[in-house]
Amino acid sequence: MSNKKWNWAQPLLFSVILIAGMWLGNRLTRSSGVGLFEKNRGSALQETLDLIRLQYVDTLPIDSIEQLSIEQLMGHLDPHSVYLPPAELQAANEELAGNFEGIGVEFSIKKDTPVITYVIPDGPSSKAGLEPGDRIIMADDSSLVQKEIQIDQIKRLIRGPNRSTVTLQLLRDNKLIKKTLTRGEIPLSVLDAAYMMDDTTGYIKLNRFSESSYEEMMKALEDLLQKGMLALVLDLRGNGGGFMNEAIDIADEFLDADKLIVYTQGAHQAKKEYRCRRPGLFEKGKLIVLVDESSASASEVLAGSLQDWCRATLIGRPTFGKGLVQEQFELSNQAAIRLTVARYYSPLGRSIQRSYENGNEAYHEAAANRLLHPDRTETDSVTRRTSQQKFLNSCGDTLYGGAGITPRILVETGLSEETPLLLGSSNAMSEFTLQFYVRNRKQMQSYASPASFQQNKEWQEQFFSEWKRFAPDAAMPPFIKAHLLGLIARYRWGSSGYYQLANTQDPFIQKAKEQLR
């Protein structure tokens, strides 16, 4: 149509649209009884809240009642649609964002006082000379020595805006120390460890999928490849998920061509496919992926895609089974709702989501039981398979949908018999190792690496003999010894130090090494 003809037709077209709109508006007004500009009275829930606010005999905290109503409503949906009050929302967003503003320490509560367990390198606390074992007595004018003090209380006092200051009073070796720190932006690394287990095998422990996961993963891969990595063990145990797009980008580094990684679909969401878009850093080398009952959501997207395409050997235990996609919607009261909007499906079309037909409480209880009795998982998964849809990948593996991802190689740990004892002694382990580190701080700081620390057998004998006196009834299998050494190393080298020592006796790692021989 020429511009001249269009100019002539414009007024006629607009007149037709206006008349049609008036007719439709009149029809809607008659049928609904509510005019286009009439005030909407709102839902029955809002009317009830308004009546209570205006007419009830006593003054009530309406915000709390409203929050309770929303939480009850969300409880009737799936297990992963949740209401996040303002206080919880900030913490949840910080974890996904990958940073927070504070002083850069990790701490735990010992009796009635927060005790520093790790100082983040190059952060405000590190620059001020804070050390593991320091007890935080005061933050400005507020005492932190309180019975039943809560972690959230402590965070509110020591965290704060970037470049603001806080004065801490610390107790170290029975001496009072005063330090004024300028708060800064503290990165929350998603990589607990990235190191070479031997001359050709790399290890990466990824704890969640935040906004920085892909970037950190790329740096770790590049570093390990430069060191001669030919095979990789990617540890997703305990990784509860996060941003799905980060998992998709990481999968792209292992898969070639334009392979399908995952697709999503919901009642109000059209099918959307996510495919490989670029050449990956590690498309050909041997790849082992470790998973367990706590590997969920984005972890299952990554593991499922690699399993479907026969790109990786999965080792461990069946995963959590969370195949639901959430989006976050902000509310006017500074809270938010994370609402399930779609399901995701592996390249073969597997839905990973476990059934929640018996209710949310039963769903979460079943997950907790699997954590307490991990070696029952294999039996449980075989029982569930009778009602699951079967899939066959190109390497001949029979895969199942509807109950998480089952690894090709299942690991039995024997923890089902020893778990109560281990759980009972975990606090004792933490308490003992921190005390031991503080007493031997100078010697620990003389070691250049976890490997050099591990080579001192005489020192280890002293350590284990003291532990046996401290907890005479505690079990001492090899992996517990490695765990204790890892706890000591963590005070010196952070989580990377822990895994470099704990992994030496980890049954999952042993299985991975067998597959790589």
N, C-alpha and C positions, 0 to 999 in steps of 0.2 A: 504494500500500500504506500502511495506517495505521501509526502508530508502535507501536500495541499488537501488531498482527500481525507487524511487523518484529522486535520484542523476542522474540516467541515463536519465530520462525524462525531467529534468530541462532545459538543453540547447535547446531542441526541442521546448518546450513550450514557452520559451522566444523568440525564433526566429519567431514563429507564431504570438505572440503578437506584435512584432516589425513590421512585414510586414503588419499586419492589421492596426496598427496605422499609418504607412506611407500612406497606401491607403486612409484611412479616412481623414487624414490631407490634402491630395491632393484634395479630393472631396470638403472639406470645403473651401479650398482656391479658387477653381474655382467658387463655387456657391456664395460666399460672396464678392469676389474681395479684401478681406483683408487677407494678409498672417498671419501666426501664430505669428510672431514676429514684424509685422508692428505696428506702433504707432496708437492707437485708437484715432480718432479725437474728440471723446466725443459727447455729446448731442447738439442739436440745442440751448438749453438754455446756455450751457457753451460757445459755439461758439459766441453767441450774446454778452455775458459778456466780452469775450476776445476782440471782435471788439470794443466795447465801451471803454475798458481800453486802447487799442492801437491807436484808430483812432479818437475818439470823440473830438470835437473842444475845450471843456473845461475839466478841471480835475474834476472828479466826485468821490464820496465815493463809490467805487465798493462794499465794504463789506455790506453797507446799502442796495444797490440795490439788491444784491444777497439774503440778508435776506428777503427783500420784496417779491422777486420771490418765495422763499421757502414758505413763509407764505400764499401767494396767492394759491400756489399748495395745501397746507394742507387744505385751506379753501374749496376746492372742494371734500374733503374726508368727513368722518363722523365728528360729532361735537367734538369728543374727541381725534382725532389725531392732535397733536400740535407741533409747532416748539418752542424750548426754547433757546433764546439767552443766551450767557455766563452768563450775570448778573442774569437773572431769573433762570438759571439752578442751580446755587449754592444754592439759597434760597429754591428751590423745593427739592433738594437733602437733605438739612439739615432737612427739615420737615419730610421727609420719614425716614432719618437716626435716628431721635429722639434725636439729640443733635447739638450744635453749639459751637463755641468758642467766648467768650465775657465776659461781666461783671456781668450778671445775674440779669437784671432788666426788668420789663415791663414798658412801658411809653406810654403816649399819648401827642399830641400836643395841648397845650392850648394857643390860640391866636398866639404868635410868638415864643414859647419856649417849648421844651420837658419837661414834668413833669412826675416824677416817680409815677406809680400807684401800683406797687407791687415789692417787693424785694424777690428774690428766696432764701429760707433758705440755709445757709451754703455755698453760692456762694461768689464770690469776693466782691460784693456790700454789702452783709449782713455782712461780716467780717470787711469791712471798715466803717460800721455804717451808710450807706445810708438808707433813710426812704421814704415811700410814701409821696408825696407832695413836695419833693425836686425838684427845678427847675434847670435843667442842663444848665448853662450859657456858659461854655467853655469846649472843649475837647482838651487838649494840647494847641496849639496856635490858634485853630479854634473856632470862635464864633458860638454858636448855637442859638443865638437870631437873627432870620431873618424872614422877612415877607415871607409867603408862603413857608416856609421850608418844605422839603419832608422827609418822614420817612426813605427812602432809604439813603438820605444824612446823617442822624443822625446815622444810623446803620454802615455806612462805617467809621465813625469817632470814635465810641465807641467800635465797635467790632474789633477783631484782633486775631493774632495767640496766641495759648496757651503759657503762661508764659511771654508774652510781657506786657508792662505797658502803662497806660494812666493816665494822670492827669486831673481831673475834677474840675471845679469851680462850686459850687452849691449855690443856694439861698434858705435859710431856715429861716422862721420867720424874713425876712428882714435882715438876717445876711449872709455875704459871707463866705463860707466854702471851703477849698481846700483839696482834697483827691487824693492820688496816689494809683491806683489799679493795681494788677497783674491779667491779664485776665486768665481765666481757661476754661475748657470744661464744658458746661452748658447742663444738660439733659432737654429735652423737653418731659415732662410727657404726656402720652396719656390719663391718667385718671384724669378727672377734679374733681371727687369725688368718694369716696368709704367709706360708713359708714352704721351703723344700723339705720333704720328709726324707728324701735321699737324692742322689745325683740327678735323677730324671723324673721324679714324682713330686708334684706340687699338691698342696692342701689349702683349701679356702673354706673358712667357716663363715657363713652368711646368716646373721641372726634375724633379719627382717627386710622388708621391701619398702624403704622410705624414698624420699625424693632424690637422695644421693646414691642409691644402691647401684645403679648402672655405672655411674661415673667411678665409684670406688672399685667396683668389680673390674672395670676396664684397666684401671691403674694396676691392680693386683695381677691380672692376667699378663699384662705387658711385662711387669717386673719378673714374674716367674718364668715366662718364655725366654727372657734375656738370660736367666740363670740356667737354661738348658732343659726346661720342662718338656717332657714328651707325653706324660700321663697326668691326669688331674683327678683328685678326690674332692668333690664338692659336697660339703656337709650342710644339709638343710634340716638337721634334727633340731627340734624346738623352735623352728621358724614358723610363726603363726600367720605370716602373710603381710599384707599391706597394699601398696599400689600395684595393680595388675600390669599396668603399662611397663613398669620397671622389670617385672618378670619376663614380659614379652621381649623387651630389648635384650635382656641377658640371654634368653633362648636363641635369639637371632645370631649370637656370637658362636653358637655350637652347631646350628643347623644351616644347610646350604640351600642354594637356589631360592625359590619363592615358596618354600614349604609352609603349609598352614600350621600355626602355632596353637591357636585356640579360637573358638567362636562363642559369642554370647547371644542369648535370645530370651525374651520375656513376653508376657501378655501385652505390655505396652511398649516393648522394645523390639524393633525388627532385628532379624539375624544380622550380626556384624562379624566379619572375619578379620583376623589379624594374622598376617603372613610375614615371612622373612623379607627384608627390604635391602639388605646390603651384605657384602662378604664378611664373614665372621673371623675373629681372631683364632678360634680353636675348633675348626670344623672337622679335623681329621684325627687328632690324637685320641688315645684311650681316655674314656671318661667314666668315672664311678660317681653315683649320686647316693648319698646316705640320707635316709628318711626315717621317721618314727611317728608315734601317735600324736605328737605335737606339731608335726609338719602339716600346715593347713593353707587353704586358699591360694594365694599367689605361689606358694611353694609347690602346691599340687598342679598348678598351671604349668610351671617350669618342668617339674619331674614328669608329669603326664605327657607333655609334648615330646620330651626326649625318649621316653619309653615307647610311645606309639611309633616313632620313627626309627626305633632300634639304635638310637645314637648313644645311649648310655646304659650301663648295667646298674639297676637299682638294688641297693642292699639295705636291709634294716627290718622295719616292721610296718604293717599297713598304716597309712596316714590317717589324719583326723576325719576327712570326708566333708569338707566345706566347699561346695561348688556353687555358692551364691554370690552375686555381685552387689555390693552396696554403694549407694551414692549418699553424700552428706548434704543435708538441707538445713540452712541456718534459720533459726526462729527469732521472733521479735524480742524474746527475753534473754538474749545472748546465749541461749542453749542451741542444741542442734539435734536432728534426727538422722541416724544412718539407716536408710531404708533399702531393703533388698529390691532391686529393679529388674534383675535378670538372673539366669543361670548360665554358667559357662560349661563348655563341652570341649573335650580333648580333640585332636585332629581326627581320630577314628569315630568321634561322636559319643564318647563316654561322658555321662554325667557323673561327677565325683561325689555329689551330695549324699550324705547318709540320710536315712529316713527319720523324720521327726513326727510321724503320725501318732505316736503315743504321748505327745506333748513335749514342751521345751524342757521341763524338769527332768523327765526320763532321758531325754537326749543328752543333756549335760552330765547326768549321773553316769550314763554309759561311758562317756568319754573319761570321766574321773576313774572309773573302775579299770579301764584299759591302762591308765597310767600306773595304777597301783599293782596291777597284775599283768605286766607286759607279755609274759610268755604264754598267756592264754589267748593272745591275739590271733595266732595262726589257726587254732581250733575254731574260734569265733568266726573268722573270715571264711573258712571252708564251709561252715554251717550257713552263712549268709549267701554263699554263691549259688545255692539251689534256686533262688528267686531272682538272681541277677542276670542282666543281659550279657552275652558273651561277645567278645571281639577278638579278632586274630590279626596280629601285626605281621610285617613282612619277614621277620626272623622266626616265625612259628610259635611265638608265645601266645597263649590264651589269656586275654585280659578281661576284666570285669568292670561293669559300671555300677554306680549306686551305693558305694560304701568305701570311698577313699581309693587310694592306689596301693596295690599289693606289690612289693618288690619281687624281683625274680629270686633273690637269695634272702631268706628269712634268717634273722639272727636271734638265737636264744641266749639270754644273759644269765639265767639262774637267779635274777633279782627277785622273782616272786617269793622265794623262800627267805631271802635276806632283807627284803625291803623294810619291814618294820624296824629291824635293828639299825639299818642304815639311816632311816628317817629319824630315829631317836637319837642317833649320834651326830647328825649333820651340824647341829648347833655347837656341839662339843668340838667337832673338827674345826669349825670356823673360829671358835674362841681360842683353842689351843694353838692353831697355826699363826694367828695374829700375835699372841703372846710370845711365841717362839721367834717370830720375825723381829718384833720390837727388841727382844733381848739380844738378838744377833744381827742387828741392823747393819753395823759396820762391815761385818763379814759378808753379808748378802750384797752390799753395795760394791764389794770388791770383785764380784763376778761380772764378766763382760756379757754373758749370754746365758740362757737357760741350759744350753748344752754343757757349758763349762761348769755350771752349778751341779748338774746331774752327774758329772764325772767324779765328784768328790764323795767316794763311797764311805770314808771314815765319818764324814760329817752326817751322812744319811743314817748311819748306824746309831749315832747319838740321837738324831731326830726321832727315829722309830722307837728306840728304847724309852725315851721320854713320853712319847705318845702312848705306849703300852701302859706306863704307870698312870698316865692321866685318864685313860679309858680302858681298863683291863678287860672288859667284857666285849669290846668292839671287835667285829670281824676284821681280818687282815689278809684277804685275798690280794693277788698282785694288782688288780685294777684299783683297789682301795688305796694301796700304797702309792700308786701313780697319781691318784686323785689328791692325796695329801701333799705330795711333792708339788703338784700343780697349784694347790692353794697357796703354798709358800711362794712359789714363783710369781704368782699373780700380783702380790704386793710389790714386787720389784719390777716386773715387765708387763703388767696388765694382763688382759685376757689371752693375748698371744702367748705369753709365758706359761699360762695355765695349760693351754691345749698342746703346746710342744712337749710337755711332760706327761700330762694325763693320757694323751693319745698313744703313748708307748705301750700301754697295756689295755687299750680300748678294744673290746671284741669286735666292734663294727670295723675299726681300722684294720684289725688282723684279717678279717674277711676280705676287705678291699685289697690288701696286699697279696692275698692268695690269688685273687682274680687277675692281678697285674703281673704275676710271675711268668 
